[in-house]
Amino acid sequence: MLTPTHWQKSSFSGNGDGTECIEVAVTDGTVLLRESDTPDIVVTTSPAKLRAFILGVKAGEFDHLVG
């Protein structure tokens, strides 16, 4: 029997219907990410890689990719 995946989204996500957000779940030590408006597409990564990415975003490493 498969254990259901418990998706979590930020309370800061989107306005109104809540379809403008990223949802996160952890299953067997793997981090799962999906957009709420396309829940069938799931990206997987490790906690260490997600942490490194988040730290890079906070440090401005990807600022050149936006506006």
ZAMI-431349 format. One record per residue: chain; x, y, z of N, C-alpha, C in turn; residue in one letter; residue number from 0. Coordinates in nm, 2 decimals. Layout:
N
<node><ch>A</ch><n_c1>X</n_c1><n_c2>Y</n_c2><n_c3>Z</n_c3><ca_c1>X</ca_c1><ca_c2>Y</ca_c2><ca_c3>Z</ca_c3><c_c1>X</c_c1><c_c2>Y</c_c2><c_c3>Z</c_c3><aa>A</aa><i>NUM</i></node>
...
END
This chain:
67
<node><ch>A</ch><n_c1>0.08</n_c1><n_c2>-0.12</n_c2><n_c3>0.00</n_c3><ca_c1>0.00</ca_c1><ca_c2>0.00</ca_c2><ca_c3>0.00</ca_c3><c_c1>0.09</c_c1><c_c2>0.12</c_c2><c_c3>0.00</c_c3><aa>M</aa><i>0</i></node>
<node><ch>A</ch><n_c1>0.06</n_c1><n_c2>0.22</n_c2><n_c3>-0.09</n_c3><ca_c1>0.14</ca_c1><ca_c2>0.34</ca_c2><ca_c3>-0.10</ca_c3><c_c1>0.10</c_c1><c_c2>0.44</c_c2><c_c3>0.01</c_c3><aa>L</aa><i>1</i></node>
<node><ch>A</ch><n_c1>0.19</n_c1><n_c2>0.51</n_c2><n_c3>0.06</n_c3><ca_c1>0.17</ca_c1><ca_c2>0.61</ca_c2><ca_c3>0.16</ca_c3><c_c1>0.13</c_c1><c_c2>0.74</c_c2><c_c3>0.08</c_c3><aa>T</aa><i>2</i></node>
<node><ch>A</ch><n_c1>0.02</n_c1><n_c2>0.81</n_c2><n_c3>0.11</n_c3><ca_c1>-0.01</ca_c1><ca_c2>0.93</ca_c2><ca_c3>0.04</ca_c3><c_c1>0.10</c_c1><c_c2>1.04</c_c2><c_c3>0.06</c_c3><aa>P</aa><i>3</i></node>
<node><ch>A</ch><n_c1>0.12</n_c1><n_c2>1.12</n_c2><n_c3>-0.04</n_c3><ca_c1>0.21</ca_c1><ca_c2>1.23</ca_c2><ca_c3>-0.04</ca_c3><c_c1>0.14</c_c1><c_c2>1.35</c_c2><c_c3>0.02</c_c3><aa>T</aa><i>4</i></node>
<node><ch>A</ch><n_c1>0.20</n_c1><n_c2>1.41</n_c2><n_c3>0.12</n_c3><ca_c1>0.15</ca_c1><ca_c2>1.53</ca_c2><ca_c3>0.19</ca_c3><c_c1>0.22</c_c1><c_c2>1.65</c_c2><c_c3>0.14</c_c3><aa>H</aa><i>5</i></node>
<node><ch>A</ch><n_c1>0.15</n_c1><n_c2>1.72</n_c2><n_c3>0.05</n_c3><ca_c1>0.21</ca_c1><ca_c2>1.84</ca_c2><ca_c3>-0.01</ca_c3><c_c1>0.19</c_c1><c_c2>1.96</c_c2><c_c3>0.08</c_c3><aa>W</aa><i>6</i></node>
<node><ch>A</ch><n_c1>0.29</n_c1><n_c2>2.05</n_c2><n_c3>0.08</n_c3><ca_c1>0.28</ca_c1><ca_c2>2.17</ca_c2><ca_c3>0.16</ca_c3><c_c1>0.31</c_c1><c_c2>2.29</c_c2><c_c3>0.07</c_c3><aa>Q</aa><i>7</i></node>
<node><ch>A</ch><n_c1>0.24</n_c1><n_c2>2.40</n_c2><n_c3>0.09</n_c3><ca_c1>0.26</ca_c1><ca_c2>2.52</ca_c2><ca_c3>0.02</ca_c3><c_c1>0.27</c_c1><c_c2>2.64</c_c2><c_c3>0.12</c_c3><aa>K</aa><i>8</i></node>
<node><ch>A</ch><n_c1>0.34</n_c1><n_c2>2.74</n_c2><n_c3>0.08</n_c3><ca_c1>0.36</ca_c1><ca_c2>2.86</ca_c2><ca_c3>0.17</ca_c3><c_c1>0.23</c_c1><c_c2>2.93</c_c2><c_c3>0.18</c_c3><aa>S</aa><i>9</i></node>
<node><ch>A</ch><n_c1>0.21</n_c1><n_c2>2.99</n_c2><n_c3>0.30</n_c3><ca_c1>0.09</ca_c1><ca_c2>3.07</ca_c2><ca_c3>0.32</ca_c3><c_c1>0.10</c_c1><c_c2>3.20</c_c2><c_c3>0.24</c_c3><aa>S</aa><i>10</i></node>
<node><ch>A</ch><n_c1>0.22</n_c1><n_c2>3.23</n_c2><n_c3>0.19</n_c3><ca_c1>0.24</ca_c1><ca_c2>3.36</ca_c2><ca_c3>0.11</ca_c3><c_c1>0.20</c_c1><c_c2>3.33</c_c2><c_c3>-0.04</c_c3><aa>F</aa><i>11</i></node>
<node><ch>A</ch><n_c1>0.17</n_c1><n_c2>3.21</n_c2><n_c3>-0.08</n_c3><ca_c1>0.15</ca_c1><ca_c2>3.18</ca_c2><ca_c3>-0.22</ca_c3><c_c1>0.02</c_c1><c_c2>3.23</c_c2><c_c3>-0.28</c_c3><aa>S</aa><i>12</i></node>
<node><ch>A</ch><n_c1>0.03</n_c1><n_c2>3.30</n_c2><n_c3>-0.39</n_c3><ca_c1>-0.09</ca_c1><ca_c2>3.33</ca_c2><ca_c3>-0.47</ca_c3><c_c1>-0.20</c_c1><c_c2>3.41</c_c2><c_c3>-0.40</c_c3><aa>G</aa><i>13</i></node>
<node><ch>A</ch><n_c1>-0.29</n_c1><n_c2>3.45</n_c2><n_c3>-0.48</n_c3><ca_c1>-0.41</ca_c1><ca_c2>3.52</ca_c2><ca_c3>-0.43</ca_c3><c_c1>-0.53</c_c1><c_c2>3.44</c_c2><c_c3>-0.47</c_c3><aa>N</aa><i>14</i></node>
<node><ch>A</ch><n_c1>-0.63</n_c1><n_c2>3.44</n_c2><n_c3>-0.38</n_c3><ca_c1>-0.76</ca_c1><ca_c2>3.38</ca_c2><ca_c3>-0.42</ca_c3><c_c1>-0.76</c_c1><c_c2>3.23</c_c2><c_c3>-0.43</c_c3><aa>G</aa><i>15</i></node>
<node><ch>A</ch><n_c1>-0.76</n_c1><n_c2>3.17</n_c2><n_c3>-0.55</n_c3><ca_c1>-0.77</ca_c1><ca_c2>3.03</ca_c2><ca_c3>-0.56</ca_c3><c_c1>-0.65</c_c1><c_c2>2.94</c_c2><c_c3>-0.53</c_c3><aa>D</aa><i>16</i></node>
<node><ch>A</ch><n_c1>-0.54</n_c1><n_c2>3.00</n_c2><n_c3>-0.50</n_c3><ca_c1>-0.42</ca_c1><ca_c2>2.93</ca_c2><ca_c3>-0.46</ca_c3><c_c1>-0.35</c_c1><c_c2>2.85</c_c2><c_c3>-0.57</c_c3><aa>G</aa><i>17</i></node>
<node><ch>A</ch><n_c1>-0.37</n_c1><n_c2>2.89</n_c2><n_c3>-0.70</n_c3><ca_c1>-0.31</ca_c1><ca_c2>2.81</ca_c2><ca_c3>-0.81</ca_c3><c_c1>-0.18</c_c1><c_c2>2.87</c_c2><c_c3>-0.85</c_c3><aa>T</aa><i>18</i></node>
<node><ch>A</ch><n_c1>-0.12</n_c1><n_c2>2.97</n_c2><n_c3>-0.78</n_c3><ca_c1>0.00</ca_c1><ca_c2>3.03</ca_c2><ca_c3>-0.81</ca_c3><c_c1>0.11</c_c1><c_c2>3.00</c_c2><c_c3>-0.71</c_c3><aa>E</aa><i>19</i></node>
<node><ch>A</ch><n_c1>0.14</n_c1><n_c2>2.88</n_c2><n_c3>-0.69</n_c3><ca_c1>0.24</ca_c1><ca_c2>2.85</ca_c2><ca_c3>-0.59</ca_c3><c_c1>0.31</c_c1><c_c2>2.72</c_c2><c_c3>-0.62</c_c3><aa>C</aa><i>20</i></node>
<node><ch>A</ch><n_c1>0.42</n_c1><n_c2>2.71</n_c2><n_c3>-0.55</n_c3><ca_c1>0.50</ca_c1><ca_c2>2.58</ca_c2><ca_c3>-0.55</ca_c3><c_c1>0.47</c_c1><c_c2>2.50</c_c2><c_c3>-0.43</c_c3><aa>I</aa><i>21</i></node>
<node><ch>A</ch><n_c1>0.45</n_c1><n_c2>2.37</n_c2><n_c3>-0.45</n_c3><ca_c1>0.42</ca_c1><ca_c2>2.28</ca_c2><ca_c3>-0.34</ca_c3><c_c1>0.54</c_c1><c_c2>2.19</c_c2><c_c3>-0.32</c_c3><aa>E</aa><i>22</i></node>
<node><ch>A</ch><n_c1>0.57</n_c1><n_c2>2.16</n_c2><n_c3>-0.19</n_c3><ca_c1>0.68</ca_c1><ca_c2>2.08</ca_c2><ca_c3>-0.16</ca_c3><c_c1>0.64</c_c1><c_c2>1.96</c_c2><c_c3>-0.07</c_c3><aa>V</aa><i>23</i></node>
<node><ch>A</ch><n_c1>0.70</n_c1><n_c2>1.85</n_c2><n_c3>-0.09</n_c3><ca_c1>0.68</ca_c1><ca_c2>1.73</ca_c2><ca_c3>-0.01</ca_c3><c_c1>0.81</c_c1><c_c2>1.65</c_c2><c_c3>0.00</c_c3><aa>A</aa><i>24</i></node>
<node><ch>A</ch><n_c1>0.82</n_c1><n_c2>1.57</n_c2><n_c3>0.10</n_c3><ca_c1>0.93</ca_c1><ca_c2>1.48</ca_c2><ca_c3>0.12</ca_c3><c_c1>0.89</c_c1><c_c2>1.34</c_c2><c_c3>0.13</c_c3><aa>V</aa><i>25</i></node>
<node><ch>A</ch><n_c1>0.95</n_c1><n_c2>1.25</n_c2><n_c3>0.05</n_c3><ca_c1>0.91</ca_c1><ca_c2>1.11</ca_c2><ca_c3>0.05</ca_c3><c_c1>1.04</c_c1><c_c2>1.03</c_c2><c_c3>0.05</c_c3><aa>T</aa><i>26</i></node>
<node><ch>A</ch><n_c1>1.06</n_c1><n_c2>0.95</n_c2><n_c3>0.15</n_c3><ca_c1>1.18</ca_c1><ca_c2>0.86</ca_c2><ca_c3>0.15</ca_c3><c_c1>1.31</c_c1><c_c2>0.94</c_c2><c_c3>0.13</c_c3><aa>D</aa><i>27</i></node>
<node><ch>A</ch><n_c1>1.32</n_c1><n_c2>1.06</n_c2><n_c3>0.19</n_c3><ca_c1>1.44</ca_c1><ca_c2>1.14</ca_c2><ca_c3>0.19</ca_c3><c_c1>1.46</c_c1><c_c2>1.22</c_c2><c_c3>0.06</c_c3><aa>G</aa><i>28</i></node>
<node><ch>A</ch><n_c1>1.36</n_c1><n_c2>1.21</n_c2><n_c3>-0.03</n_c3><ca_c1>1.37</ca_c1><ca_c2>1.28</ca_c2><ca_c3>-0.16</ca_c3><c_c1>1.27</c_c1><c_c2>1.40</c_c2><c_c3>-0.15</c_c3><aa>T</aa><i>29</i></node>
<node><ch>A</ch><n_c1>1.31</n_c1><n_c2>1.52</n_c2><n_c3>-0.19</n_c3><ca_c1>1.23</ca_c1><ca_c2>1.64</ca_c2><ca_c3>-0.20</ca_c3><c_c1>1.16</c_c1><c_c2>1.64</c_c2><c_c3>-0.33</c_c3><aa>V</aa><i>30</i></node>
<node><ch>A</ch><n_c1>1.02</n_c1><n_c2>1.66</n_c2><n_c3>-0.32</n_c3><ca_c1>0.94</ca_c1><ca_c2>1.67</ca_c2><ca_c3>-0.44</ca_c3><c_c1>0.89</c_c1><c_c2>1.81</c_c2><c_c3>-0.45</c_c3><aa>L</aa><i>31</i></node>
<node><ch>A</ch><n_c1>0.89</n_c1><n_c2>1.86</n_c2><n_c3>-0.57</n_c3><ca_c1>0.84</ca_c1><ca_c2>2.00</ca_c2><ca_c3>-0.60</ca_c3><c_c1>0.75</c_c1><c_c2>2.00</c_c2><c_c3>-0.72</c_c3><aa>L</aa><i>32</i></node>
<node><ch>A</ch><n_c1>0.64</n_c1><n_c2>2.07</n_c2><n_c3>-0.71</n_c3><ca_c1>0.55</ca_c1><ca_c2>2.09</ca_c2><ca_c3>-0.82</ca_c3><c_c1>0.48</c_c1><c_c2>2.22</c_c2><c_c3>-0.81</c_c3><aa>R</aa><i>33</i></node>
<node><ch>A</ch><n_c1>0.43</n_c1><n_c2>2.26</n_c2><n_c3>-0.93</n_c3><ca_c1>0.34</ca_c1><ca_c2>2.38</ca_c2><ca_c3>-0.93</ca_c3><c_c1>0.20</c_c1><c_c2>2.34</c_c2><c_c3>-0.91</c_c3><aa>E</aa><i>34</i></node>
<node><ch>A</ch><n_c1>0.13</n_c1><n_c2>2.42</n_c2><n_c3>-0.84</n_c3><ca_c1>-0.01</ca_c1><ca_c2>2.38</ca_c2><ca_c3>-0.80</ca_c3><c_c1>-0.10</c_c1><c_c2>2.38</c_c2><c_c3>-0.93</c_c3><aa>S</aa><i>35</i></node>
<node><ch>A</ch><n_c1>-0.07</n_c1><n_c2>2.45</n_c2><n_c3>-1.03</n_c3><ca_c1>-0.16</ca_c1><ca_c2>2.45</ca_c2><ca_c3>-1.15</ca_c3><c_c1>-0.12</c_c1><c_c2>2.34</c_c2><c_c3>-1.25</c_c3><aa>D</aa><i>36</i></node>
<node><ch>A</ch><n_c1>-0.01</n_c1><n_c2>2.27</n_c2><n_c3>-1.23</n_c3><ca_c1>0.03</ca_c1><ca_c2>2.15</ca_c2><ca_c3>-1.31</ca_c3><c_c1>0.08</c_c1><c_c2>2.04</c_c2><c_c3>-1.21</c_c3><aa>T</aa><i>37</i></node>
<node><ch>A</ch><n_c1>-0.01</n_c1><n_c2>1.99</n_c2><n_c3>-1.13</n_c3><ca_c1>0.04</ca_c1><ca_c2>1.89</ca_c2><ca_c3>-1.03</ca_c3><c_c1>0.09</c_c1><c_c2>1.76</c_c2><c_c3>-1.08</c_c3><aa>P</aa><i>38</i></node>
<node><ch>A</ch><n_c1>0.07</n_c1><n_c2>1.73</n_c2><n_c3>-1.20</n_c3><ca_c1>0.12</ca_c1><ca_c2>1.60</ca_c2><ca_c3>-1.26</ca_c3><c_c1>0.27</c_c1><c_c2>1.61</c_c2><c_c3>-1.29</c_c3><aa>D</aa><i>39</i></node>
<node><ch>A</ch><n_c1>0.33</n_c1><n_c2>1.73</n_c2><n_c3>-1.30</n_c3><ca_c1>0.47</ca_c1><ca_c2>1.74</ca_c2><ca_c3>-1.33</ca_c3><c_c1>0.54</c_c1><c_c2>1.76</c_c2><c_c3>-1.19</c_c3><aa>I</aa><i>40</i></node>
<node><ch>A</ch><n_c1>0.63</n_c1><n_c2>1.67</n_c2><n_c3>-1.16</n_c3><ca_c1>0.70</ca_c1><ca_c2>1.67</ca_c2><ca_c3>-1.03</ca_c3><c_c1>0.85</c_c1><c_c2>1.67</c_c2><c_c3>-1.05</c_c3><aa>V</aa><i>41</i></node>
<node><ch>A</ch><n_c1>0.92</n_c1><n_c2>1.76</n_c2><n_c3>-0.99</n_c3><ca_c1>1.06</ca_c1><ca_c2>1.76</ca_c2><ca_c3>-0.99</ca_c3><c_c1>1.11</c_c1><c_c2>1.70</c_c2><c_c3>-0.86</c_c3><aa>V</aa><i>42</i></node>
<node><ch>A</ch><n_c1>1.22</n_c1><n_c2>1.62</n_c2><n_c3>-0.87</n_c3><ca_c1>1.27</ca_c1><ca_c2>1.56</ca_c2><ca_c3>-0.75</ca_c3><c_c1>1.42</c_c1><c_c2>1.61</c_c2><c_c3>-0.73</c_c3><aa>T</aa><i>43</i></node>
<node><ch>A</ch><n_c1>1.46</n_c1><n_c2>1.62</n_c2><n_c3>-0.61</n_c3><ca_c1>1.60</ca_c1><ca_c2>1.65</ca_c2><ca_c3>-0.57</ca_c3><c_c1>1.63</c_c1><c_c2>1.60</c_c2><c_c3>-0.43</c_c3><aa>T</aa><i>44</i></node>
<node><ch>A</ch><n_c1>1.75</n_c1><n_c2>1.62</n_c2><n_c3>-0.39</n_c3><ca_c1>1.79</ca_c1><ca_c2>1.58</ca_c2><ca_c3>-0.25</ca_c3><c_c1>1.77</c_c1><c_c2>1.71</c_c2><c_c3>-0.16</c_c3><aa>S</aa><i>45</i></node>
<node><ch>A</ch><n_c1>1.76</n_c1><n_c2>1.68</n_c2><n_c3>-0.03</n_c3><ca_c1>1.76</ca_c1><ca_c2>1.80</ca_c2><ca_c3>0.06</ca_c3><c_c1>1.88</c_c1><c_c2>1.88</c_c2><c_c3>0.05</c_c3><aa>P</aa><i>46</i></node>
<node><ch>A</ch><n_c1>2.00</n_c1><n_c2>1.82</n_c2><n_c3>0.03</n_c3><ca_c1>2.13</ca_c1><ca_c2>1.90</ca_c2><ca_c3>0.02</ca_c3><c_c1>2.13</c_c1><c_c2>1.98</c_c2><c_c3>-0.10</c_c3><aa>A</aa><i>47</i></node>
<node><ch>A</ch><n_c1>2.08</n_c1><n_c2>1.93</n_c2><n_c3>-0.22</n_c3><ca_c1>2.08</ca_c1><ca_c2>2.01</ca_c2><ca_c3>-0.34</ca_c3><c_c1>1.98</c_c1><c_c2>2.13</c_c2><c_c3>-0.33</c_c3><aa>K</aa><i>48</i></node>
<node><ch>A</ch><n_c1>1.87</n_c1><n_c2>2.10</n_c2><n_c3>-0.27</n_c3><ca_c1>1.77</ca_c1><ca_c2>2.21</ca_c2><ca_c3>-0.25</ca_c3><c_c1>1.82</c_c1><c_c2>2.32</c_c2><c_c3>-0.16</c_c3><aa>L</aa><i>49</i></node>
<node><ch>A</ch><n_c1>1.89</n_c1><n_c2>2.28</n_c2><n_c3>-0.05</n_c3><ca_c1>1.95</ca_c1><ca_c2>2.37</ca_c2><ca_c3>0.04</ca_c3><c_c1>2.05</c_c1><c_c2>2.46</c_c2><c_c3>-0.03</c_c3><aa>R</aa><i>50</i></node>
<node><ch>A</ch><n_c1>2.14</n_c1><n_c2>2.40</n_c2><n_c3>-0.11</n_c3><ca_c1>2.24</ca_c1><ca_c2>2.47</ca_c2><ca_c3>-0.18</ca_c3><c_c1>2.17</c_c1><c_c2>2.57</c_c2><c_c3>-0.28</c_c3><aa>A</aa><i>51</i></node>
<node><ch>A</ch><n_c1>2.07</n_c1><n_c2>2.53</n_c2><n_c3>-0.35</n_c3><ca_c1>2.00</ca_c1><ca_c2>2.62</ca_c2><ca_c3>-0.44</ca_c3><c_c1>1.94</c_c1><c_c2>2.74</c_c2><c_c3>-0.36</c_c3><aa>F</aa><i>52</i></node>
<node><ch>A</ch><n_c1>1.87</n_c1><n_c2>2.71</n_c2><n_c3>-0.25</n_c3><ca_c1>1.81</ca_c1><ca_c2>2.82</ca_c2><ca_c3>-0.18</ca_c3><c_c1>1.91</c_c1><c_c2>2.92</c_c2><c_c3>-0.12</c_c3><aa>I</aa><i>53</i></node>
<node><ch>A</ch><n_c1>2.03</n_c1><n_c2>2.87</n_c2><n_c3>-0.08</n_c3><ca_c1>2.13</ca_c1><ca_c2>2.95</ca_c2><ca_c3>-0.03</ca_c3><c_c1>2.19</c_c1><c_c2>3.04</c_c2><c_c3>-0.14</c_c3><aa>L</aa><i>54</i></node>
<node><ch>A</ch><n_c1>2.20</n_c1><n_c2>2.98</n_c2><n_c3>-0.26</n_c3><ca_c1>2.24</ca_c1><ca_c2>3.05</ca_c2><ca_c3>-0.38</ca_c3><c_c1>2.15</c_c1><c_c2>3.16</c_c2><c_c3>-0.42</c_c3><aa>G</aa><i>55</i></node>
<node><ch>A</ch><n_c1>2.02</n_c1><n_c2>3.14</n_c2><n_c3>-0.41</n_c3><ca_c1>1.92</ca_c1><ca_c2>3.24</ca_c2><ca_c3>-0.44</ca_c3><c_c1>1.93</c_c1><c_c2>3.35</c_c2><c_c3>-0.34</c_c3><aa>V</aa><i>56</i></node>
<node><ch>A</ch><n_c1>1.94</n_c1><n_c2>3.32</n_c2><n_c3>-0.21</n_c3><ca_c1>1.96</ca_c1><ca_c2>3.42</ca_c2><ca_c3>-0.11</ca_c3><c_c1>2.08</c_c1><c_c2>3.50</c_c2><c_c3>-0.12</c_c3><aa>K</aa><i>57</i></node>
<node><ch>A</ch><n_c1>2.19</n_c1><n_c2>3.44</n_c2><n_c3>-0.18</n_c3><ca_c1>2.32</ca_c1><ca_c2>3.51</ca_c2><ca_c3>-0.19</ca_c3><c_c1>2.32</c_c1><c_c2>3.59</c_c2><c_c3>-0.32</c_c3><aa>A</aa><i>58</i></node>
<node><ch>A</ch><n_c1>2.21</n_c1><n_c2>3.58</n_c2><n_c3>-0.41</n_c3><ca_c1>2.21</ca_c1><ca_c2>3.66</ca_c2><ca_c3>-0.53</ca_c3><c_c1>2.27</c_c1><c_c2>3.60</c_c2><c_c3>-0.65</c_c3><aa>G</aa><i>59</i></node>
<node><ch>A</ch><n_c1>2.31</n_c1><n_c2>3.47</n_c2><n_c3>-0.64</n_c3><ca_c1>2.38</ca_c1><ca_c2>3.41</ca_c2><ca_c3>-0.75</ca_c3><c_c1>2.30</c_c1><c_c2>3.40</c_c2><c_c3>-0.88</c_c3><aa>E</aa><i>60</i></node>
<node><ch>A</ch><n_c1>2.17</n_c1><n_c2>3.42</n_c2><n_c3>-0.87</n_c3><ca_c1>2.08</ca_c1><ca_c2>3.40</ca_c2><ca_c3>-0.99</ca_c3><c_c1>2.01</c_c1><c_c2>3.53</c_c2><c_c3>-1.03</c_c3><aa>F</aa><i>61</i></node>
<node><ch>A</ch><n_c1>2.06</n_c1><n_c2>3.64</n_c2><n_c3>-0.96</n_c3><ca_c1>1.99</ca_c1><ca_c2>3.77</ca_c2><ca_c3>-0.99</ca_c3><c_c1>2.00</c_c1><c_c2>3.81</c_c2><c_c3>-1.14</c_c3><aa>D</aa><i>62</i></node>
<node><ch>A</ch><n_c1>2.10</n_c1><n_c2>3.77</n_c2><n_c3>-1.21</n_c3><ca_c1>2.12</ca_c1><ca_c2>3.81</ca_c2><ca_c3>-1.35</ca_c3><c_c1>2.01</c_c1><c_c2>3.74</c_c2><c_c3>-1.44</c_c3><aa>H</aa><i>63</i></node>
<node><ch>A</ch><n_c1>1.94</n_c1><n_c2>3.64</n_c2><n_c3>-1.38</n_c3><ca_c1>1.84</ca_c1><ca_c2>3.57</ca_c2><ca_c3>-1.46</ca_c3><c_c1>1.71</c_c1><c_c2>3.64</c_c2><c_c3>-1.46</c_c3><aa>L</aa><i>64</i></node>
<node><ch>A</ch><n_c1>1.69</n_c1><n_c2>3.73</n_c2><n_c3>-1.37</n_c3><ca_c1>1.56</ca_c1><ca_c2>3.80</ca_c2><ca_c3>-1.36</ca_c3><c_c1>1.58</c_c1><c_c2>3.95</c_c2><c_c3>-1.37</c_c3><aa>V</aa><i>65</i></node>
<node><ch>A</ch><n_c1>1.47</n_c1><n_c2>4.01</n_c2><n_c3>-1.43</n_c3><ca_c1>1.47</ca_c1><ca_c2>4.16</ca_c2><ca_c3>-1.45</ca_c3><c_c1>1.59</c_c1><c_c2>4.23</c_c2><c_c3>-1.43</c_c3><aa>G</aa><i>66</i></node>
END
